[in-house]
Amino acid sequence: MPERVNRIALAFVSSDMAVNLDALRPGFTEDPYGTLAALREQSPVHQVEIFGMPMWLVTRYRDVKAALGDPLLSSHGSSAGEAARAFPFVQAGWFSDVSQHMLMSDPPDHGRLRRAVSREFTPRRIAALRPRIQQVTDSLLDAMVPKGQADLIEDFAAPLPITVVMELLGVPDVDQENFRYWADVVTGVREGDHELAPQIHTEASGYLADLVAHKRGTGDEDLLGSLARATGEDALTDQELVSLAFLLLVAGYTTTIDLIGNGTLALLRDPEQLELLRNAPSLLPGAIEEFLRFDGPTSHATLRFAKPGLTIGGVEIPAGDIVLLSLASADHDPERFPRADQLNIERADRQHLAFGHGVHFCIGAPLARLEAEIAFRSLLERCPGLALDPAQQLEWRVSVNIRGLRRLPVKFRQHVAPVIPIDEAKTVKVPKPKIGGGRA
């Protein structure tokens, strides 16, 4: 099994020297694991700079997991220091009209917001989506397979989850293009997209406010309609519904697109593992967990802010400072995962942090796993000889939190259904009709 190649590594990291991760791009975007390994080994809680924002990067598995549940590490913008609040990225993410959702909140308010969604986002509702997800998958592959080549992101991995999540929420099909554009910009499809975040939040907020008002007056049985008609202590305000809809649309889209894209790339770079999965499809559920660990869709958790008295890994973090928990680094920590830089779809330890941990564990994880299971199974069945297209280049998204591809050019053979020979001895003989001898 080949070793993962870490192309970017720091020879030495001084504990008092901040690392500008933007200066390491594009290498850090394409393969961040060497840099993260160097930080994890030499200075596991370290000051870095991303998009011009100074912050503390936490890289060890045990520190990241503990911090995800630490009440002194806040997800709410009120805990951000004055310097942190001044950054446009923080302003757009924590102080806009679409930021009043559970990802940007702390208990007890977080519990109220999450309960409202959990009541409707049930395992039964998710399981009922299987036939529709398979239908959308088949339709996309019907269009893609005859060509023998594709950009797997544009032609398959992106339209699948955006279609599913928009139908789940009850967003009209005609608005799919707008929502995909908003989600792409917010999650950094192109370098510099973070500068457009304030504008995108304003556009999305206006549209969703109208949609929420419409849902309150209809009997739509979709997720957003059900949430809009809820009453009692868990009922959401218009602003909370707008924020929640935006969160679910963006998160429901990006998590699956990058799980499919990154997982496929990992397989295509490791022919031994690809062949193993083709020959043993029963390994797929475990393989999906390994894709999440090995190169998951969320490289870093959403920014958090230090409360007074916070210490991580023996380092005191000043109150109000930004803290970035590296899920990607934690899931490559050799203290937790032996041979962590190797893809192993039979790995027994599945306690990765790709979906987070604690109260903010990803509520959409069951849907992402279901979509991925259907997508990978169908893709491998219908695209024999699937391989990277050597004539074209991979392109990665630039983001604080998201780890995913802009383009994934692939080629494959068209699947041809086997011809079943006819056993003449078992066929039913039907007399040929007489021509011209019948009655009028």
N, C-alpha and C positions, 0 to 999 in steps of 0.2 A: 504494500500500500504506500503510495508516494507521500513524502513529507510536503506539507504546505510550504510554499515559498514566501518568506517574509522579505519584501524588497526594501522596506524602509525601516531602519532601526537606529536608535540613538546609541552612540558608543558610550556616552557617559551623561548622566543627568544630575546636576547639582540640586540639592534640596531647596536652595534659595534662588534658583533660576527659573523664571516662568518660561514655558514653552509655547511659542506661537504655532499652533497646529495649522493655521491657514497657510503659513509659509512653507509647510511641507506638502501642500497640494501641488499637482494632482496625485502624487504618489500616496498620500495619506487617505485620499478619497478612494482610490482604487484598491488599496490593501492597507488598512490601518493597523493590522495585527502585530507587525514588528515593532512599531512605535509604542503601541499599548503594552507589549511585553516588556520593553525596556523600562517604561514608567512603572509597571507593576513590580518589577524586580528591584529597582533602585530607589524609587520614591513613589510608593503606592497611593499616597494622597498628595497631589501635586498641583501647583498653580499653572494654569494654561490660559491661552487666549483663543477664542473662536468668534468669528464675525466681529472682531474688535471688542469683545466682551471678556474681561478677566473673570475667571471662575476657578473653583477647586474641582479637579478631576479625581474620582475615586475608582480604582482599577482592580483590587483584589476581590475575589468571590465572597469571602466571609465579611469583608467590610461593606460591599455593595448590598448584600442580602440584609445585613443588620441595619444599614442606613435606610433601606426601603421601608422599614417598619419603625423608624425612630421618630417619636413625636416632636423632637426638637428640630426636625427637618421638615419645613413647611412647603406645601404646594400652592398656597394662597399668596396672591400678590401683596397682601398687607404686610407680609414678613420680609419683603424685599427692601433692601437699603436704598437710600436716596440715589446713590450712584447706579445701582442696578436698575432702578425705575427709569432712569434717564435714557436707557437704550431703546431705540425704536422696536427692536425684536421683543423686548419685554413688554413695552407699551401695547403692542399689537396682540400679544399672546395672553396677557393677564389683565388688561384694562380696556378691552374693546367690548363691543356689544355682543360678541359671540364667545365670551370667556367665562360666563357664569355656569360652568358645568362641573361635573364631578372630578375631572382630571386636574382642575385648577382650584380645588377646594380641600379643606381639612375637616376631620370630624369636629362636631357632630353633623355639620351641614352636609358633608360628603355622604354620610349614611343615608340621609333623607333623599338626596338626588339619586344615589345608586339604587335604593329600594324602589323608587318610582320606575326605573328602567328594568330592573330585575323582575318586577311583577309582570311585565309584558314580554320581556326578552327571555322567554322560558325555553328549556330544553325541548319541549314539545313543539313550540313554534319553529325552532331551529331545525329539528328533525323533519318537520313538514316541508321544509324548503328543498330537501334532497332531489325530488323529481324535477323541480324547476331548475336547480343548479345543473343537473345532468343535461337537461334540455338546452340550456344556454351554452354549456360546454360543447355539446354535440354540434350545435349550430355554428359555433366559432370554428371548430375543427373541420366541419364540412366545407367551409369557405377557404380554410388555410391549407388543408392537406393536398389538394390537387396541384398546388403551386410548387411543392417540393422544397420550398424555402420560405422563411418568414422572419420578421422581427417579432420574437416571441412576446415582447412586452406590448407592443402596439396592437398586434393581431390576436393576442390570446390572454395574457396575464392581466392586462389593464381592463379590457371591456367586460371580462367575467365578473369581477367583484363590484364594479361600479353599477352594472346592470342589476345584480342581486340586491345590493344595499339600497339602491334607489327604489326598487319595487317593495322591499321590506318596509321602508319608511313611508312609501306612498308619494314619492316625488315623480311628477310627470316625465315621460320618456323624452319629450322635446327639450327638457332642461338638462339632459345628461351631459352635453358638451360643455355647458357653463360650469357644472359641478366638477367635472373632471379637470377643467382648467384651474378652478379655484384650489382644488386639492393638490394638483401638481405644483402650483406656485408655493403654497403654504409648506409643502414638504420638500421643496428645493429640487425641481427637475433640472433647472439650469443654475449655474453659478450667478449669484446676485439676486436670485428670486426673493431672498429674505427681505430685500429692500422694498418689494412690492406688497409685503404682507399687510400693512395698514389699509391700502386701497382694496385688497381682496376681502379683508374682514368687513369693510363697509359695504361692498357690493353684496356679499353673501348675507349680511345681516338684513339688508333691505328686502331681498328676495324672500328670505325665510320668515320674516315678520308677516309678510302677506300670506305665505303658505300656512303658517300657524293659525292666523285669523280665519282662513278658509276651512281648516281642519276642525276648528272649534264648532263650526256651524254645520258640519256634515256628519253622516253616519258611517264614514269610511272605517273599515276594519283593519287598516294597516297600522303599523307600530306608532307612527306619529299621531294618527287619528285617535287611537286608543289613549295615548298619553294626554292629548289635548282635552279629552272629555273626562279625565280622571277627577274625582272629587275627594275631599277629606284632607287629612294632614299631609299626605304625600303628593297632593296636587301641585303642579308646577306653574310658575308665573309665565307670562308670554316670553319674557327675556330668557328665562331658564330653558324654555322649550326651544327657542331659537338657538341658544348656545348648544344644547344637547343635540339637536338635529345636525348642526355643523360638525360637532365632534364625531358623531356616529358615521356621518358621511365620509369625512376625511379618514378617520381611523379604520372604518370598515373597508375602505378602498385600498389604502396604502399597505395595511398589514398583509393582505392576501396577495396583492400584486408582487410585493417583494419576497414573500415566502415562496411563491411559485418561481419567480425570476432567479433569486439567489440559490434556491434549492436545485433548480435545473442546471444552473451554471456549475454548482459543486459536483453534480453527477457527471456532467460532460467533461469536467477536468479530471475525473477519476474513473476511467473505464472499468476498472475492477469492481467498484461499488455499483456502477450502472448495470453491469452484466449480472451481478448478484441480485439486484432488485428485479431485473427483468425475469430472471429464472425463479425467483421466489417472491411473488407479489404479496404474499402474506406478511412480508417484512415492512410493508408500506407505512402502517401507523408508527412504528418505531423509527422508520427513516424520516418521517416528517418531524418528529421530535429532534432528531439529529440535525436536520437542516436548520431548525430553529436555533439550536445551540451553536452549530458550526459557523453559520453566517446568517444570523437572524435579521428580520426586517426592521428591528429597532435597535440601533447600535448603542444609544444612550437614552436613559429615562428622561422624561420631561424635566426641565430645569426645576430645581428646588432652591429654597432660601433658608439660610441658617438662622435659627432662633438663639437667644443668649444661652451660653453653656454647652453648645454643641461640640463634641469631640468625636472624630472619626479616625480610627487606626492610630490613636495616640496623638493626632494633630488637632489643635484647637482652631476652630473655624470662627472668625469674627461674625457677630450677628449682622444679618442683612446681606452677607455675601452670597453669590450664586454658587450652587453645588451641582455638579454634573456626575451622575452615577453611570459608569460605563458597563452596560450589560454585555457588550461585545467582549470586553476584556475579562469580565468575571467568568463568562462562559468559555474562555480559553485559559483559565487559570489551571496550571498543571497540578496544583495542590488539591484541586477538586476533581479535575478530569484528567486522568493519565493519558498521555499522547494526545493532548487537547487540540493540537494543530493538524490532526488527521481526521478525515471524514470516516466514520464507522457506523453504518446504519444498523449494526447489531449491538451498539453500545447499550449496556444495561442501565447505567445511571442516566436518568432522564430528568433530573432535578435542575434543569437549566432555568435561567432568569429571563428568557426572551419575552415572556408575557408579564414580567414584573413579579412582585411578591407583596403580600400583605393587603391592605385595604384597597390599594390601587391596582390589584391584579386585573389584567385585561378582561373586561366583561364580554368582549366579542371573541374570545379565544375558541369557544366551541364552533362558532360559525367559520372562523378562519381555518380550523382543522378540517371541517367538513368540506369546504371549498377546495382545499389543497388535496385532500384524499381523492376527490372526484377528478380534479384537474390532472394530477400526476398519473392516476390509473389510466385515464382516457388518452392522455398524451403519449404515454409509453406504448399503449396498445395500438394506436393509430399512426404513429410516426416511427416505424422501424428505421434503424440507421441514424437516429437523431444525433447530430453533432454540431459543434460550433462551425460557423462559416468563416474559414480562414481569410477570405477576401475582404472581410469587413471588420471594423473595430467595435469593441464594447464601449459603451458610454455610461458613466455613473452619475447619479444625482449628487448634488452638493447640499448637505443639510447638517444641522446640529444633531438631530435625533435619528433621522431615517437612514437606513442602509439599503440602497436599492439601485437598480439599473435603469437608465433611460432607454437603452437599446440593447437587445440581445439577439444578434443575427444568428440564425440556425439554418441547417439544411437537413433533409431527410428523404427517405423513399416513400412513395405513396403506398399505403396499405392496400393490398388486394385480397379480397376474401377468397379463401381456398375453393377450388372447383371440386364438388363432390361427385365422384363417378356414379353413373346409374347402373344399378344391378338389374339387367334385363330379365333375369329369372323371377324377380320380385315385382315387376311392373304389372299393372292390370291391363289386359288386352281389351280394347274397345273396338267393336266392328266399325269399319268406315261406312258412313252414310251413303246410300245409293243416290246418285244424282239423276234427276229427271224422272224418277219412278214414284215419287210421292204423290199424295193427294193435293189438290188445289185448295 
